[in-house]
Amino acid sequence: MKLGAFLAAQALVQPDRAALVCGDQSLTFKQLHEQSDRVAAGLRDAGISVGDRVAMLLPNRCEFVMLFMAIVKCGAIALPINKRLSNKELTLILEDACPALIFFEVPDRDLIASLSGRLSILRCVLDGTPATDELSLDALLTTSAGFVDVPPDADDCMISYTSGTTGRPKGVVTTQANYIISNGYMNGLQWELTSADRILITTPLAQRAGFARVGNVIVLGCALFMQPGFDAERVAEAVETQRITVMGIVPTIGKLLLPLVEAAPERFASLRILVATGEAFPVETKRRLQQALPHLRMFSFFAMTEAGAIATLGPDDQLKRATSVGRVTPGVEVRLVNDDKLDVPVGEAGEIWVRSGLPGQYLIFREYFRQPEATRDAFDHGWLKTGDIGRFDEDGFLYIVDRKKDMVVSGGYNIYSKEVEMVLRCHPGVADAAVIGVPDPLYGEAVAAYIECEAGAILNEDDLMAWCAREIAGYKKPKYIVTTRALPRNNMGKVLKKDLREAFANRAT
């Protein structure tokens, strides 16, 4: 099965129905299908071959989805890039993925030009007049839409970069089958989605949480409404005027929308499903949303870029099992194992291992891009080792106990502590650094950095913040910086982050 075949079917059945809406822009299913066909042919004419990577440094807009479909239709692999990344992070991704072409907007021209020449990347601008060495989307759209043959085994469709926890970012290769099964069939089954549903996303398409809804559009025929950026009043207006039935959020967005929901619940009357993923969903926020909108059905997830939704907490359990991440998603197998790889008893904690058929076939990613050793290390006899620690209760509900990988989830963004630590350690006055996630009333978690200073060094918090701002995305910067004479360590010299979390909690009180 291919995404292009699903889109062709939607264009035939409901050609004039809006598939995508973003501000004043919109594309019908017929337009989405025909335009992506033409761009796919144009990409082939430009020399893009099966397996080539094509990058997209774009905000939410209709062309994002259209270009993704064009890339897939010509057998290439889409490389969406979050516009919030720093220039250094962008460079690392481009150097690793080696895309053949990048789509961008005019304001990013100088940045892309400075990188593309050194990396031999073709450039294609979406708006405005192209430079002499650039392609333009307008020109690609004039290509005759001929048949572009793609081998049936060419199923890789996207590379999503997670983090540079080991000094090198890892590209998660996902397939068309992953999206068709997860965001087509599984979402359709769980949420009872139909082509009548109108979905609103409030997060970037460059993130998997936002992009997952594209699968709902292509496979199930839903309409997708995208926000160019988050604004609570604009979201409320879209729900009200566009009669949105399904909304995908991170819990932080739920908190920001709550005052508007409570002030005028009638504006959200059309909304029947709220899908939340990212960080933990505060119980009080859920309770107040449910009280204001008693008809609303809420779903939340424990998910990974590599595996999609591993566990699902449904509407009936959002308040009764509020500290759980839910029961295992149908079609997924989960084991909790100890350090000896033995299954732990119910109630005890173990590392979460996940399986769902062969990698790339159903829900589990296929591989880390050009990192065979990391791919081998991630699996054990077909089981994906998540690095997260969890426990089951007697009723089969899963609870996350700790993060073996020390990941911080802030406002729906995954922040790996090792990445921030590596940046801080490069500062000449820093001897060592340890980063932890701490509770945050708005973003779920925030980054706190404990700094061990070099002998005689006097560190200024503003200087460290500015240092981080130059090296990593703004959302990864520490919110709190605490200097200390010595980080707590065990007898092997490993930093005791549990002690740091306790110290921060005592500091806060």
Order of alpha helices (4+ residues) and beta strands (2+ residues): alpha-beta-beta-alpha-beta-alpha-beta-alpha-beta-alpha-beta-beta-alpha-beta-beta-alpha-alpha-beta-alpha-beta-alpha-beta-alpha-beta-alpha-beta-beta-beta-beta-beta-beta-alpha-beta-beta-beta-beta-beta-alpha-beta-beta-alpha-beta-alpha
